[in-house]
């Protein structure tokens, strides 16, 4: 059974470990809600994988979340006090480590093969895949730690409606139910 539908959704954070599908879901949700979408990675990763200065990153989050409605994905704690405080809902992609690992590996290999640009001219390559601070190492360092830390972090923002999804299939069912619910709540067309 899909998670409960928090309605209405206006300002939504999509969180989850690296490779869980945050951006994919956030884009779909933003398109469905017809609101702007932002990916925090795009603000954090400057050209040549340089990290954005803290003040610059926080200013981006500040500007984006000042809007009336939005969907933003990312787990960055360095601007959590801004985004989380302004959100009304959080969708947590809380998938098992092995599900996320295989999604991440497939996504990374696909991006490497296609030469897909991620943000600001950055591309994944063998160096970013295999180095000690690369994407796979980052996953193994953070996945289980983040799963433990997320419930207390969410609890510090009691105003948030929380949707915790435990698998990609549950996420698909939830999104489909959200779309179905929106259709059923749409006002009927007046007869002429």
C-alpha positions as CSV (number, residue, x, y, z in Angstrom):
1,X,0.0,0.0,0.0
2,X,1.4,3.4,-0.9
3,X,2.3,5.9,1.8
4,X,-0.3,8.4,2.8
5,X,-0.8,11.3,0.4
6,X,0.1,14.6,2.0
7,X,-2.1,17.2,0.3
8,X,-1.8,19.9,-0.6
9,X,1.9,19.8,-1.5
10,X,3.5,23.3,-2.0
11,X,7.1,23.2,-0.8
12,X,8.6,19.8,-1.0
13,X,12.0,18.4,-0.1
14,X,13.0,15.0,-1.7
15,X,15.7,13.4,0.4
16,X,17.6,10.1,0.3
17,X,21.0,8.6,0.0
18,X,23.2,9.1,-3.0
19,X,21.8,7.2,-6.0
20,X,18.3,6.7,-4.5
21,X,16.6,8.6,-7.3
22,X,15.9,11.9,-5.6
23,X,16.3,14.1,-8.6
24,X,14.2,11.8,-10.9
25,X,11.4,11.8,-8.4
26,X,11.7,15.6,-7.7
27,X,11.5,16.4,-11.4
28,X,8.4,14.2,-11.8
29,X,6.8,15.7,-8.7
30,X,7.6,19.3,-9.8
31,X,6.2,18.7,-13.2
32,X,3.0,17.2,-11.7
33,X,2.6,20.1,-9.3
34,X,3.6,22.6,-12.0
35,X,6.2,24.2,-9.7
36,X,9.9,25.0,-10.0
37,X,12.5,22.2,-9.3
38,X,16.0,22.7,-8.0
39,X,18.8,20.2,-7.5
40,X,21.1,21.2,-4.7
41,X,24.0,19.3,-6.3
42,X,23.9,21.8,-9.2
43,X,24.6,24.6,-6.7
44,X,27.2,22.7,-4.8
45,X,29.4,21.3,-7.6
46,X,31.1,24.2,-9.5
47,X,33.2,23.5,-12.6
48,X,36.0,20.9,-12.1
49,X,34.1,19.5,-9.1
50,X,35.0,22.5,-6.9
51,X,32.7,22.9,-4.0
52,X,30.7,26.1,-3.9
53,X,31.6,28.6,-1.1
54,X,29.2,28.1,1.8
55,X,27.7,31.6,1.6
56,X,27.0,31.2,-2.2
57,X,25.3,27.8,-1.7
58,X,23.2,29.1,1.2
59,X,22.2,32.1,-0.9
60,X,21.0,29.8,-3.7
61,X,18.8,27.8,-1.3
62,X,17.5,31.0,0.3
63,X,16.5,32.5,-3.1
64,X,14.9,29.3,-4.4
65,X,12.9,28.5,-1.2
66,X,11.6,32.0,-0.9
67,X,9.2,31.2,-3.7
68,X,5.6,30.3,-2.9
69,X,5.9,26.7,-4.1
70,X,8.8,24.5,-5.2
71,X,10.4,21.0,-5.1
72,X,14.0,20.7,-4.1
73,X,16.2,17.6,-3.8
74,X,19.3,17.1,-1.8
75,X,20.6,16.2,1.6
76,X,22.9,19.1,2.3
77,X,23.0,19.9,6.0
78,X,24.8,23.2,5.3
79,X,21.5,24.9,4.3
80,X,19.1,22.6,6.1
81,X,18.0,25.3,8.4
82,X,16.7,27.3,5.4
83,X,15.1,24.6,3.2
84,X,13.7,22.3,5.8
85,X,12.2,25.2,7.8
86,X,10.4,26.5,4.6
87,X,9.2,23.1,3.3
88,X,5.8,21.8,4.1
89,X,6.6,18.2,3.1
90,X,9.5,15.8,2.9
91,X,9.6,12.7,0.7
92,X,12.3,10.3,2.0
93,X,13.5,7.7,-0.4
94,X,14.6,5.2,2.3
95,X,15.7,2.2,0.1
96,X,17.9,-0.7,1.1
97,X,21.6,-0.3,0.6
98,X,21.8,-2.9,-2.1
99,X,18.9,-1.4,-4.1
100,X,20.6,2.0,-4.0
101,X,24.0,0.6,-4.8
102,X,22.8,-1.1,-8.0
103,X,20.9,2.0,-9.1
104,X,23.9,4.1,-8.4
105,X,26.3,1.8,-10.3
106,X,24.0,1.6,-13.3
107,X,23.4,5.3,-13.4
108,X,27.1,6.1,-13.0
109,X,28.2,3.7,-15.8
110,X,25.4,5.0,-18.1
111,X,26.6,8.6,-17.5
112,X,30.2,7.7,-18.1
113,X,29.4,5.9,-21.3
114,X,27.2,8.7,-22.6
115,X,29.5,11.6,-21.4
116,X,26.4,13.2,-19.9
117,X,27.1,16.6,-18.3
118,X,25.9,16.7,-14.7
119,X,26.4,20.3,-13.4
120,X,28.6,23.1,-14.5
121,X,30.5,21.1,-17.1
122,X,31.2,18.2,-14.7
123,X,31.1,14.6,-15.9
124,X,31.6,11.3,-14.2
125,X,34.6,9.3,-15.3
126,X,36.7,6.4,-14.0
127,X,38.6,8.8,-11.7
128,X,35.3,10.0,-10.0
129,X,34.1,6.4,-9.9
130,X,37.0,4.7,-8.2
131,X,38.9,7.4,-6.2
132,X,38.6,7.3,-2.4
133,X,36.3,10.2,-2.3
134,X,34.4,9.2,-5.5
135,X,30.7,8.4,-5.8
136,X,30.9,4.7,-4.8
137,X,33.1,5.3,-1.8
138,X,30.7,8.2,-0.8
139,X,27.8,5.8,-1.0
140,X,29.5,3.3,1.3
141,X,30.5,6.0,3.8
142,X,27.1,7.6,4.0
143,X,24.2,5.3,3.2
144,X,23.7,3.5,6.5
145,X,24.8,6.5,8.6
146,X,22.3,8.7,6.9
147,X,19.5,6.2,7.4
148,X,20.2,6.2,11.1
149,X,20.4,10.0,11.3
150,X,17.4,10.8,9.2
151,X,14.5,10.1,11.7
152,X,15.9,12.4,14.5
153,X,16.7,15.1,11.8
154,X,13.1,14.9,10.5
155,X,11.8,15.0,14.1
156,X,13.4,18.4,14.6
157,X,11.0,19.8,12.0
158,X,7.6,18.7,13.3
159,X,5.7,20.9,10.9
160,X,6.7,18.6,8.0
161,X,4.4,16.1,6.4
162,X,6.6,13.1,5.9
163,X,6.3,10.4,3.2
164,X,8.8,7.6,3.8
165,X,9.1,5.3,0.8
166,X,11.0,2.0,1.2
167,X,11.4,0.8,-2.4
168,X,11.3,2.0,-6.0
169,X,8.0,0.2,-6.6
170,X,6.4,1.9,-3.5
171,X,7.6,5.2,-4.8
172,X,6.0,4.5,-8.2
173,X,2.7,3.6,-6.5
174,X,2.8,6.7,-4.3
175,X,3.4,9.0,-7.3
176,X,0.7,7.3,-9.3
177,X,-1.7,7.6,-6.3
178,X,-0.8,11.3,-6.0
179,X,-1.6,11.9,-9.6
180,X,-4.9,10.0,-9.3
181,X,-5.8,11.9,-6.2
182,X,-5.2,15.2,-7.9
183,X,-7.4,14.2,-10.8
184,X,-10.2,13.1,-8.5
185,X,-10.0,16.4,-6.6
186,X,-10.1,18.6,-9.8
187,X,-13.3,20.6,-10.1
188,X,-15.8,19.3,-12.6
189,X,-16.1,21.2,-15.9
190,X,-19.3,23.2,-15.9
191,X,-21.9,22.1,-18.5
192,X,-22.8,24.7,-21.0
